[in-house]
Amino acid sequence: MDSIQLKRITALIVSLFGGFGLLFYLGAATSETDSGTLYGDMQTVSQDMLDQAAGDSNNFLHTNGNYNQTRYYPAGQINRGNVHKLQRAWVFKTEVKESMETSPIIVNGMMYVTTSFNHVYALDAETGKEKWHYKHSMGPITTYCCGPNNRGVFPYGNMVYMGTLDAKLVALDAKSGSKVWEAQVGDPELGYSETMAPTAVDGKILIGTNGGEYGIRGFVKAYDAATGKLLWHFHSIPENSVGVWAENDATGLYMHRDIAAEKTALQKLGDPYKTLGGGVWQNMAIDRDNGRVYFVAGNPSPDLYGAIRPGDNLYTNSLVSIDLNTGEKRCHFQYIAHDVWDLDAVSPPILVSVKDNDGNTVKGVLHGGKTGYVYVHRASDCSLIRFSEPMVVQENRWVLPTKDGARMLPGANGGVEWSPMATDPSQSMVYAINLHQPMTYHVEETPYPGGKLWLGDAFKVIASEEQYGNVTAIDYNTGKIKWQVKTQQPMIGGILATGGGIVFTGEGNGLFKAYNSTTGELLWQDKAAAGVNAPPSSYNVGGNQYIVVAAGGNVQLNYTRGNEIIAYKLAK
């Protein structure tokens, strides 16, 4: 172990103990080359193992690394001094050649990955050899936005769980891939679908829904892990969705709302809560100390035509916290009230210890917005402590859409799209990947179409203007940008930070890169045959640390499609 890694592990222990009281011990963090497991015998994925995943240097048990969703992997066998020796250990080709957004899950040498159209593969994590392959039997109707993607399974007990495009939750036997049970989460005829990975905790499987472009009413549901029985149901759109008639966004900028016209529409049309959108696209962060769940809810429906949905449109574009056991709401914070730009909240929230404005250490929640800011919240009441310097160009915010089109930056893809961020608590740093896509916003009167695409016209990329991306590191205790690296294309997919002082992320042109997490210096890269637009994972097996990522491209930005899972390790 080098000094960089020891420093990071020590700081991580302090951060985790001070912020959340997680059970963590130094032996767990340093035994990164053990071939066995750290907690239990791994015949089943126990709750204790999931609780202590932040210190597990062998497995990758959560979609985003741990319940806090830090995407920080503590092992440092691969570090700044040797990452240039990274080479492909194996490549697995799936049957489906289409966009891939899966976050590989690794359990004691077994890897689980998913593809578009809900295929699940179990692979030997050391060799890439297929163990089993599950093909979901899709229903006759699927209605989904932004590609037929799936973001992965979640392991719990002796099963793995997956959401499906036809709006089901499926439980599979982890050893054989056979289906144990399935539950219908929403009605695909009304626009409901599932691309997110579920979250398992305390015998519950939590899952939200996408479909904010189809006039759905968003939700988070909890199912019994053993039987699939519905335990509770939280609507991300309350029956009273009006709110406080906010005139400014979370950064204090005036949004040009015609409040008088909205109040008149409310009297005439009533509350639009039944078709208001508010999809929950990504995994929830779980505060194990206080039994609370944190997630973000997406855009209102229709996306751009706001005249028939008066009010703030709660809880769209919001951070929301609910009780883990009951689903009752605890707090919320809305970033953009009455959004008519499709700048919804989608990147998963992260729980970390943060400094408040008085310098006190408090439990905090981070969210990377499509607006191009990282928002830092107080976890207890969801209030905003600060927002970062903008990571992307801000121009004409918030110009209202017009029939002919109004130009605004950021465009509707972000900012930070659905891509999960990563943190390094030892540096108080959060890492995000961003998109710069100038767009014009167009609006047209559009009545509810009954489960069909409902944008209220369109947002259009300005092809004559430069489009690009960046990787950005921000000190979340100050909101200041520490470093930023421009990329050739807009970035979408995800990022991973490690105890070796490195962050890993991929690009639509197939490049997969490693950066110095402190300076942003490029340390290594490889090129895949398709876009690398999925979140990386890391694990140890047979005494070797691996980095693994899917290369399948992306529908939303039309990056080259592929079907490869690529694992890397150090050359001997």
C-alpha positions in Angstrom: 0.0 0.0 0.0 1.4 3.4 -1.0 1.1 6.6 1.0 -1.6 8.0 -1.3 -3.8 5.1 -0.6 -3.2 5.0 3.1 -4.0 8.7 3.3 -7.3 8.2 1.4 -8.3 5.2 3.5 -7.6 7.0 6.7 -9.6 10.0 5.6 -12.4 7.8 4.4 -12.6 6.1 7.8 -12.8 9.4 9.5 -15.4 10.7 7.1 -17.6 7.6 7.4 -17.4 7.4 11.2 -17.9 11.1 11.6 -20.7 11.4 9.1 -22.7 8.2 9.3 -21.5 5.9 12.0 -20.9 3.1 9.4 -19.2 0.0 10.6 -15.8 0.0 9.0 -12.4 -1.3 10.0 -8.9 -0.9 8.5 -8.4 -4.5 7.9 -11.4 -4.5 5.5 -10.0 -1.6 3.5 -6.5 -3.0 3.2 -7.1 -6.6 2.4 -7.7 -5.7 -1.2 -6.0 -8.7 -2.7 -7.7 -11.4 -0.7 -9.4 -13.9 -2.9 -12.3 -14.4 -0.5 -14.9 -12.1 0.9 -14.7 -9.6 3.7 -18.1 -10.1 5.3 -19.7 -13.5 5.6 -19.3 -16.5 3.3 -21.1 -14.9 0.3 -23.4 -17.8 -0.4 -26.0 -15.1 0.0 -25.7 -11.4 0.0 -26.5 -10.4 3.5 -27.8 -7.1 4.8 -24.5 -6.7 6.7 -22.5 -7.1 3.6 -24.5 -4.4 1.8 -24.2 -2.1 4.8 -20.4 -2.5 4.8 -19.9 -2.3 1.1 -18.1 1.0 1.3 -15.2 -0.8 2.9 -15.3 -3.9 0.7 -12.2 -4.0 -1.5 -13.1 -7.2 -3.2 -16.7 -6.9 -4.4 -19.0 -4.2 -6.0 -22.4 -5.0 -4.5 -24.3 -1.8 -5.2 -25.1 0.0 -8.4 -23.2 3.0 -7.1 -20.8 1.2 -4.8 -22.7 1.5 -1.4 -25.9 2.9 0.1 -24.4 6.4 0.2 -23.8 6.1 -3.6 -20.3 7.6 -3.4 -18.9 5.5 -6.3 -15.6 5.4 -4.3 -13.9 2.0 -4.5 -11.3 1.8 -1.7 -8.7 -0.6 -3.3 -5.5 0.9 -4.6 -3.6 -1.9 -6.2 -4.2 0.1 -9.4 -2.8 3.5 -8.7 -1.2 6.6 -10.2 2.2 5.0 -10.4 1.2 1.8 -12.3 -2.1 2.6 -14.1 -0.2 3.0 -17.3 0.3 -0.8 -17.1 -3.4 -1.5 -17.3 -4.4 -3.9 -20.0 -7.4 -5.9 -21.1 -7.9 -9.0 -19.0 -10.9 -10.3 -21.0 -13.7 -9.1 -23.2 -17.2 -10.6 -23.2 -19.6 -10.1 -26.1 -23.3 -10.1 -25.3 -26.0 -11.3 -27.7 -27.6 -7.8 -27.8 -25.8 -5.1 -29.8 -27.5 -2.0 -28.5 -26.9 0.8 -26.0 -25.5 -0.3 -22.7 -25.8 1.6 -19.4 -25.3 -1.3 -17.0 -23.2 -0.9 -13.8 -21.5 -4.4 -13.4 -22.2 -6.0 -10.0 -19.5 -8.3 -8.6 -20.3 -10.8 -5.8 -17.4 -13.1 -4.7 -16.0 -13.6 -8.2 -19.4 -13.7 -10.0 -20.3 -10.7 -12.2 -23.8 -9.7 -13.2 -24.4 -7.4 -16.2 -27.5 -6.4 -18.2 -28.2 -5.2 -21.7 -30.9 -3.3 -23.6 -34.1 -5.3 -23.8 -33.5 -6.9 -20.4 -31.0 -9.6 -20.9 -29.0 -10.6 -17.7 -25.6 -12.3 -17.9 -23.8 -14.0 -15.0 -20.0 -14.1 -15.8 -16.9 -15.5 -14.1 -15.3 -12.2 -13.0 -11.8 -13.6 -13.4 -12.2 -15.0 -16.9 -15.3 -13.4 -18.4 -16.8 -16.9 -19.1 -20.6 -17.0 -19.2 -22.3 -18.9 -16.3 -25.9 -18.2 -17.3 -28.0 -15.9 -19.5 -31.5 -14.8 -18.8 -33.7 -13.3 -21.5 -36.8 -11.5 -20.2 -40.0 -12.4 -22.0 -41.2 -9.0 -22.9 -44.9 -8.1 -22.8 -46.7 -7.0 -26.0 -46.4 -3.3 -25.1 -43.4 -1.3 -24.1 -43.3 2.5 -23.9 -40.0 4.1 -23.0 -37.9 7.1 -23.5 -34.3 7.5 -24.5 -33.5 3.9 -25.6 -34.3 0.4 -24.5 -31.6 0.5 -21.8 -31.2 -1.2 -18.5 -28.9 0.0 -15.7 -28.2 -3.3 -13.9 -29.4 -5.7 -11.3 -29.2 -5.5 -7.5 -28.1 -8.6 -5.4 -29.9 -9.5 -2.2 -30.0 -12.9 -0.4 -29.7 -15.6 -3.1 -31.4 -13.5 -5.8 -30.7 -10.6 -8.2 -33.4 -8.1 -9.1 -34.1 -6.2 -12.3 -36.6 -3.7 -13.6 -37.9 -4.2 -17.1 -39.0 -2.2 -20.1 -42.6 -3.6 -19.8 -42.7 -2.1 -16.3 -42.1 -5.2 -14.2 -39.8 -6.1 -11.3 -38.2 -9.5 -11.7 -36.4 -11.6 -9.1 -33.9 -14.2 -10.5 -32.1 -17.0 -8.7 -28.5 -15.7 -8.5 -26.9 -19.1 -9.1 -29.1 -20.3 -12.0 -30.7 -17.3 -13.5 -34.2 -18.9 -13.3 -37.1 -16.5 -12.5 -38.4 -16.7 -8.9 -41.2 -14.1 -9.1 -42.2 -11.0 -11.0 -44.4 -8.0 -10.1 -46.1 -5.5 -12.4 -44.8 -2.1 -11.3 -46.8 0.1 -13.7 -48.9 0.0 -16.8 -46.8 0.2 -20.0 -49.9 1.3 -22.0 -49.9 4.5 -19.9 -46.2 5.2 -20.5 -44.6 3.5 -17.5 -41.3 1.6 -17.9 -38.3 0.6 -15.9 -34.7 1.2 -16.9 -33.2 1.9 -13.5 -31.6 -0.7 -11.2 -33.6 -1.4 -8.1 -32.2 -1.0 -4.5 -32.4 -3.7 -1.9 -32.5 -3.0 1.8 -34.0 -4.5 5.0 -36.0 -7.1 3.1 -37.4 -4.5 0.7 -36.8 -3.9 -3.0 -37.2 -0.2 -3.9 -37.9 0.9 -7.4 -39.1 4.1 -9.1 -40.4 4.6 -12.6 -39.4 6.5 -15.7 -41.9 7.9 -18.1 -41.8 11.6 -17.5 -42.3 12.1 -21.2 -45.6 10.2 -21.3 -47.9 11.8 -18.8 -47.4 9.3 -16.0 -47.7 10.0 -12.3 -44.3 9.2 -10.8 -43.6 7.0 -7.8 -41.3 5.0 -5.6 -42.5 1.6 -4.5 -41.3 -1.0 -2.0 -41.8 -4.7 -2.6 -41.1 -7.7 -0.3 -37.8 -9.2 -1.5 -38.9 -12.8 -0.9 -42.4 -12.7 -2.4 -42.8 -9.6 -4.5 -45.7 -8.3 -2.4 -46.2 -4.5 -2.5 -45.3 -3.0 0.9 -45.8 0.7 0.3 -46.2 3.3 -2.5 -45.0 6.9 -2.5 -46.3 9.2 -5.2 -43.6 11.6 -6.4 -46.5 13.8 -7.6 -48.8 14.8 -4.6 -52.5 15.4 -5.1 -51.8 19.1 -4.3 -48.9 19.8 -6.7 -49.2 23.6 -6.8 -46.5 24.6 -4.3 -45.5 28.2 -3.4 -45.6 29.8 -6.9 -41.8 30.1 -6.9 -40.4 32.8 -9.2 -36.7 31.9 -8.9 -34.7 28.7 -9.4 -32.4 27.2 -6.8 -29.6 29.5 -7.8 -31.8 32.6 -7.3 -32.4 33.3 -11.1 -35.8 34.6 -12.2 -37.7 32.1 -14.4 -40.1 34.4 -16.2 -43.2 32.7 -15.0 -46.6 34.2 -15.7 -48.0 33.5 -12.2 -51.3 35.3 -12.9 -52.0 33.2 -16.0 -51.1 30.0 -14.1 -53.5 30.8 -11.3 -56.3 31.4 -13.8 -55.5 28.1 -15.5 -55.6 26.3 -12.1 -59.1 27.6 -11.5 -60.2 26.4 -14.9 -58.4 23.1 -15.3 -57.7 22.0 -11.7 -54.6 20.3 -10.3 -52.8 18.3 -13.1 -51.3 15.8 -10.7 -52.6 12.6 -12.4 -50.5 13.1 -15.5 -47.7 15.4 -14.2 -44.7 13.1 -14.7 -42.0 13.2 -12.0 -40.3 9.9 -13.0 -37.7 8.5 -10.7 -34.9 7.4 -13.0 -32.1 6.3 -10.8 -31.1 4.5 -7.6 -31.9 5.9 -4.1 -29.4 6.8 -1.5 -30.2 5.1 1.9 -29.3 6.7 5.2 -29.0 3.7 7.4 -28.6 5.8 10.6 -32.0 7.4 10.3 -33.9 5.0 8.1 -34.4 7.5 5.3 -34.4 7.3 1.5 -33.2 10.1 -0.8 -34.0 10.3 -4.5 -34.5 12.8 -7.2 -37.7 13.2 -9.3 -37.6 14.2 -12.9 -39.4 16.6 -15.3 -43.1 17.4 -15.5 -45.3 16.3 -18.3 -45.6 17.6 -20.9 -42.0 18.7 -21.0 -42.2 22.0 -22.7 -45.8 23.0 -22.7 -46.6 24.4 -19.3 -49.9 26.2 -19.8 -52.0 23.1 -18.9 -50.0 22.3 -15.7 -50.2 25.4 -13.6 -48.3 25.6 -10.3 -44.8 24.6 -9.2 -45.5 21.0 -10.3 -44.4 19.3 -7.0 -42.3 17.2 -6.6 -40.8 17.4 -10.1 -37.2 18.4 -10.5 -36.7 17.9 -6.7 -34.6 16.1 -4.1 -37.1 14.1 -2.0 -36.6 12.2 1.2 -39.0 9.6 2.5 -39.1 7.1 5.4 -37.7 3.7 4.6 -40.2 1.7 6.5 -43.4 3.6 5.6 -42.7 5.6 2.5 -43.9 8.8 4.2 -42.4 12.1 3.0 -39.8 13.7 5.3 -38.6 16.7 3.2 -38.0 18.0 -0.3 -36.2 20.7 -2.2 -37.3 21.8 -5.7 -34.5 23.0 -8.1 -36.8 24.3 -10.9 -40.5 25.0 -10.3 -42.8 24.7 -13.3 -39.9 23.5 -15.6 -40.5 24.1 -19.3 -37.0 23.2 -20.4 -36.7 19.5 -19.6 -33.8 20.1 -17.2 -35.0 17.4 -14.8 -33.2 15.9 -11.8 -31.9 12.5 -12.8 -28.3 11.9 -11.6 -28.5 9.8 -8.3 -28.0 11.7 -5.0 -24.9 11.0 -2.8 -24.7 11.1 1.0 -21.5 12.6 2.4 -20.3 14.6 5.3 -20.1 18.3 4.3 -19.3 21.6 5.8 -22.2 24.0 6.2 -21.8 27.7 5.8 -20.7 28.1 9.4 -17.9 25.5 9.0 -19.7 22.7 10.9 -19.6 19.2 9.6 -23.1 17.9 8.9 -24.7 15.0 7.0 -25.2 16.2 3.4 -26.7 15.2 0.1 -25.1 16.0 -3.3 -26.9 16.1 -6.6 -25.5 17.0 -10.0 -28.1 18.9 -12.0 -28.8 19.1 -15.7 -28.5 22.8 -15.0 -24.7 22.3 -14.7 -24.4 22.8 -10.9 -23.6 20.4 -8.1 -26.1 21.2 -5.3 -25.1 20.5 -1.7 -28.0 19.9 0.8 -28.4 19.4 4.5 -29.7 15.9 4.8 -31.9 16.5 7.8 -34.4 18.9 6.1 -33.3 18.9 2.4 -32.4 22.6 2.6 -29.7 23.9 0.2 -26.4 24.7 1.7 -24.7 25.8 -1.5 -24.4 25.2 -5.2 -21.2 24.9 -7.1 -19.6 27.1 -9.8 -21.3 26.2 -13.1 -19.7 23.3 -14.9 -21.1 24.2 -18.3 -21.8 27.4 -20.1 -24.9 29.3 -18.9 -26.6 31.5 -21.6 -30.1 33.0 -21.7 -31.3 31.0 -18.6 -34.4 31.0 -18.3 -35.6 32.2 -21.7 -39.1 30.8 -22.4 -39.7 28.4 -25.3 -41.4 29.8 -28.4 -43.0 28.3 -31.5 -40.0 29.2 -33.6 -37.5 28.2 -31.0 -35.5 30.1 -28.3 -31.8 29.5 -27.8 -30.7 28.6 -24.3 -27.7 27.0 -22.5 -27.6 24.5 -21.0 -29.5 22.4 -23.5 -32.0 19.9 -22.4 -29.4 17.1 -22.1 -27.5 18.9 -19.4 -25.2 19.6 -17.5 -25.1 16.3 -15.7 -27.5 13.9 -17.4 -28.5 10.6 -15.7 -24.7 9.9 -15.3 -23.9 9.1 -11.7 -21.2 11.2 -10.1 -18.3 9.9 -7.8 -16.7 11.2 -4.7 -13.4 11.0 -2.9 -14.2 11.9 0.7 -10.5 12.2 1.6 -10.3 15.2 -0.7 -13.8 16.5 -0.2 -14.1 16.1 -4.0 -17.0 15.2 -6.2 -16.5 14.2 -9.9 -19.0 14.8 -12.7 -19.2 14.3 -16.4 -21.0 17.0 -18.4 -22.6 17.9 -21.7 -22.4 21.1 -23.7 -25.1 21.1 -26.4 -26.6 24.4 -27.5 -30.3 24.0 -28.2 -33.4 25.9 -29.2 -36.6 25.3 -27.2 -39.9 25.1 -29.1 -43.4 25.0 -27.7 -46.8 24.0 -29.1 -50.2 23.4 -27.5 -50.5 19.7 -26.9 -53.3 17.9 -25.1 -52.7 14.7 -23.1 -52.3 11.9 -25.8 -53.0 9.0 -23.5 -49.7 7.2 -22.8 -47.9 8.4 -25.9 -44.9 10.7 -26.1 -45.9 14.1 -24.8 -43.2 16.7 -25.1 -45.2 19.8 -26.0 -43.1 20.3 -29.1 -39.3 19.9 -29.1 -35.8 20.9 -28.1 -33.4 20.9 -31.0 -29.6 20.8 -31.1 -28.0 23.7 -33.0 -25.9 21.6 -35.4 -23.7 24.6 -36.5 -22.4 25.1 -32.9 -19.7 23.2 -31.2 -20.8 20.3 -28.9 -18.4 18.9 -26.4 -18.1 17.5 -22.9 -16.0 17.8 -19.8 -14.9 15.9 -16.7 -15.1 18.2 -13.6 -13.8 17.9 -10.1 -15.5 20.1 -7.4 -14.7 20.7 -3.8 -18.2 20.2 -2.3 -17.2 22.1 0.9 -16.7 25.3 -1.1 -18.4 24.7 -4.4 -15.2 25.6 -6.3 -14.1 23.8 -9.4 -10.7 22.2 -8.7 -10.0 21.0 -12.2 -11.8 20.5 -15.5 -10.8 18.6 -18.6 -12.6 19.2 -21.9 -13.6 16.1 -24.0 -14.2 15.8 -27.7 -17.9 14.9 -27.4 -20.7 15.5 -24.8 -20.3 13.1 -21.9 -22.9 10.6 -20.7 -22.4 7.4 -18.7 -20.8 7.7 -15.3 -17.6 7.9 -13.4 -15.7 5.9 -10.7 -13.1 7.1 -8.1 -10.7 4.7 -6.4 -8.3 4.5 -3.5 -5.4 4.6 -6.0 -6.0 8.3 -6.5 -7.7 7.8 -9.9 -11.0 8.5 -11.6 -12.2 6.3 -14.5 -14.7 7.4 -17.1 -15.6 6.7 -20.8 -16.6 8.7 -23.9 -18.9 8.3 -26.8 -15.9 7.9 -29.2 -14.9 4.6 -27.4 -12.1 6.1 -25.3 -11.9 4.8 -21.7 -9.7 7.0 -19.6 -8.0 7.2 -16.2 -7.3 10.7 -14.6 -5.3 11.8 -11.6 -8.1 12.5 -9.1 -6.3 15.5 -7.6 -5.1 17.3 -10.8 -7.1 15.9 -13.7 -3.9 14.7 -15.5 -4.6 12.0 -18.1 -2.8 8.9 -16.9 -4.0 6.1 -19.3 -6.5 5.4 -22.0 -7.9 2.5 -24.1 -10.2 2.6 -27.1 -13.3 0.3 -27.4 -15.2 -0.4 -30.6 -18.3 1.4 -29.3 -19.2 4.2 -27.1 -18.2 3.8 -23.4 -21.3 5.3 -21.9 -21.9 3.2 -18.8 -20.7 3.6 -15.2 -17.4 1.6 -14.4 -17.1 -0.8 -11.5 -14.0 -2.3 -9.8 -13.4 -5.5 -7.9 -10.7 -7.9 -6.8 -10.5 -11.6 -7.5 -7.5 -14.0 -7.5 -5.3 -11.4 -5.9 -5.8 -8.9 -8.8 -7.8 -5.6 -8.9 -9.9 -5.2 -12.0 -11.7 -2.3 -13.6 -14.7 -3.2 -15.7 -17.0 -1.2 -18.0 -19.6 -1.8 -20.7 -19.0 -0.5 -24.2 -22.4 -0.4 -26.0 -22.9 3.2 -27.0 -25.8 5.5 -26.3 -29.2 6.1 -28.0 -29.8 9.6 -26.6 -26.6 11.0 -28.2 -26.5 8.4 -31.0 -23.0 7.1 -30.1 -21.8 3.9 -31.8 -23.6 0.8 -30.5 -21.7 -2.3 -29.3 -22.0 -5.4 -27.1 -18.8 -5.7 -25.1 -18.1 -6.0 -21.4 -14.4 -5.1 -21.0 -12.3 -6.0 -17.8 -8.8 -4.6 -17.2 -6.0 -5.5 -14.8 -2.4 -4.7 -14.4 0.2 -6.4 -16.7 2.5 -8.7 -14.9 
